[in-house]
Amino acid sequence: MFLDRDGVINRRKTGGYITNWEEFFFQEGVRESLAFLKDIFGRIIIVSNQQGVGKGLMTISDLELIDLKMKEEIRNAGGSIDAAYYSTHLATENHPDRKPGTGLGLKARQEFPEISFAHSVMAGDTLSDMQFGRNLGMVNVLISNNKNDISHDDLYDYHFDSLLSFTQFIKR
């Protein structure tokens, strides 16, 4: 299973970027959901655009510290993240690692050759997340309440307002 970070795992910061751990707040039920989803999907991989680094608003070290603490809290709740891949490139660069480009997914499959995109799920909160999943042939789960995103139902297969809601659906 592939997951976006901001807006899915943690609350998105309106009008800005999560630049340090003090700004990182888990979405309700995410830690527990990830423990369950790990058992169902096997691998949990984060793919996230983090252009705050490219803009100079934070450093790679800041990003790595947030990642380390996030993984630790998830582990303490019984879950785990197999890998996290971040694109720090600016949107204007059109770098293939930046979603909807497929670079981060291809890096994941290089590290974990057993990954089959046709048997993978992408859960994200933006249309670029959904395009990323489509570009790799994944099942897409939109995690959003944004009416503009919801109207693009050709890009996603399922829609839920939270990762917790998606997890509860799977449990049923």
Legacy VTK file of the C-alpha trace (Angstrom):
# vtk DataFile Version 3.0
C-alpha trace
ASCII
DATASET POLYDATA
POINTS 172 float
0.000 0.000 0.000
1.228 3.461 -0.950
0.234 6.482 1.131
0.664 10.198 0.801
1.744 11.870 4.054
0.279 15.366 4.513
-3.522 15.226 4.524
-3.649 11.436 4.928
-1.337 10.521 7.814
-1.114 13.955 9.378
-3.172 17.119 9.205
-2.273 19.308 6.260
-1.065 22.776 7.256
-3.338 25.278 5.519
-1.346 27.664 3.377
2.028 26.266 4.402
4.307 23.337 4.980
4.983 21.059 7.928
8.563 22.169 8.645
9.156 20.643 12.090
7.788 17.970 14.429
5.852 20.519 16.512
3.631 21.195 13.463
2.977 17.502 12.782
-0.365 16.204 14.100
-1.626 12.720 13.255
-5.090 12.427 11.755
-7.562 10.694 14.061
-7.075 6.915 14.183
-4.167 6.832 11.725
-1.632 5.119 13.984
-4.043 2.299 14.776
-5.231 2.122 11.162
-1.672 1.677 9.934
-1.170 -1.284 12.271
-4.239 -2.972 10.736
-3.398 -1.981 7.148
0.126 -3.399 7.510
-1.415 -6.807 8.253
-3.740 -6.548 5.238
-1.401 -5.083 2.614
2.007 -6.270 3.797
4.054 -3.268 2.799
3.283 0.327 3.750
5.186 2.883 1.701
4.930 6.653 1.940
5.322 8.746 -1.224
5.178 12.477 -0.622
5.985 15.738 -2.360
7.860 17.978 0.076
8.766 21.092 -1.872
9.197 23.036 1.384
12.776 21.722 1.247
13.212 22.938 -2.329
11.860 26.342 -1.311
14.367 26.588 1.539
11.659 26.619 4.242
13.168 23.524 5.869
16.217 21.318 5.465
16.563 17.662 4.535
17.546 17.132 8.197
14.230 18.686 9.313
12.349 16.344 6.962
14.322 13.314 8.168
13.606 14.189 11.819
9.858 14.465 11.150
10.009 11.139 9.285
11.917 9.447 12.118
9.498 10.632 14.818
6.436 9.779 12.703
7.705 6.223 12.129
8.509 5.853 15.830
4.974 6.820 16.879
3.477 4.474 14.294
5.743 1.654 15.527
4.681 2.357 19.127
1.054 1.849 18.012
1.878 -1.543 16.484
2.326 -0.500 12.864
5.316 0.105 10.675
6.351 1.966 7.573
8.570 -0.059 5.254
9.934 2.978 3.451
9.249 6.639 2.815
10.198 8.384 -0.402
10.092 12.155 -0.655
10.401 14.486 -3.617
11.867 17.798 -2.502
11.734 19.241 -6.016
9.728 22.354 -6.826
6.534 21.917 -8.826
8.012 24.131 -11.562
10.886 21.672 -12.090
8.603 18.925 -13.472
10.959 16.337 -11.948
9.867 12.704 -12.515
10.071 12.011 -8.761
7.456 14.649 -8.033
3.917 13.236 -8.093
2.092 12.737 -10.396
5.408 11.570 -11.890
6.127 7.916 -11.160
9.715 8.204 -9.902
8.942 7.576 -6.223
6.912 4.466 -7.066
9.673 3.135 -9.298
12.216 3.694 -6.508
9.992 1.717 -4.144
9.760 -1.182 -6.590
13.536 -1.093 -7.080
13.983 -1.510 -3.314
11.106 -4.016 -3.028
11.022 -5.954 -6.352
7.995 -7.989 -5.258
5.786 -4.896 -5.548
3.167 -5.252 -8.248
1.539 -1.922 -9.026
-1.482 -3.743 -10.454
-2.004 -5.251 -6.985
-1.228 -2.047 -5.061
-3.381 0.683 -3.554
-2.566 4.395 -3.506
-4.279 6.433 -0.780
-3.894 10.178 -1.116
-5.729 13.432 -0.654
-4.902 15.258 -3.878
-5.530 14.798 -7.564
-1.769 14.488 -8.152
-1.808 11.498 -5.759
-4.611 9.955 -7.801
-2.810 10.670 -11.082
0.337 9.055 -9.635
-1.651 5.929 -8.804
-3.309 5.888 -12.240
0.057 6.368 -13.975
1.305 3.205 -12.237
-1.929 1.216 -12.635
-2.888 1.122 -8.946
-6.273 1.090 -7.255
-6.816 4.653 -6.008
-8.415 5.701 -2.734
-9.131 9.413 -2.412
-9.005 10.623 1.188
-10.681 14.016 0.946
-13.693 16.188 1.661
-12.734 18.693 -1.035
-15.698 18.920 -3.423
-13.395 19.859 -6.345
-11.359 16.667 -5.873
-14.445 14.501 -5.420
-15.826 15.682 -8.772
-12.849 14.040 -10.555
-14.206 10.551 -9.972
-12.445 9.224 -13.079
-9.180 9.390 -11.108
-10.154 7.334 -8.080
-11.818 4.006 -7.376
-12.927 4.663 -3.794
-13.537 7.779 -1.744
-13.408 8.192 2.040
-13.134 11.222 4.287
-10.233 9.719 6.286
-7.807 6.816 6.421
-9.720 5.668 9.498
-12.961 5.489 7.456
-11.156 3.492 4.756
-9.803 1.105 7.406
-13.260 0.657 8.957
-14.651 -0.120 5.487
-12.026 -2.825 4.968
-12.713 -4.303 8.409
-16.381 -4.782 7.447
LINES 1 173
172 0 1 2 3 4 5 6 7 8 9 10 11 12 13 14 15 16 17 18 19 20 21 22 23 24 25 26 27 28 29 30 31 32 33 34 35 36 37 38 39 40 41 42 43 44 45 46 47 48 49 50 51 52 53 54 55 56 57 58 59 60 61 62 63 64 65 66 67 68 69 70 71 72 73 74 75 76 77 78 79 80 81 82 83 84 85 86 87 88 89 90 91 92 93 94 95 96 97 98 99 100 101 102 103 104 105 106 107 108 109 110 111 112 113 114 115 116 117 118 119 120 121 122 123 124 125 126 127 128 129 130 131 132 133 134 135 136 137 138 139 140 141 142 143 144 145 146 147 148 149 150 151 152 153 154 155 156 157 158 159 160 161 162 163 164 165 166 167 168 169 170 171
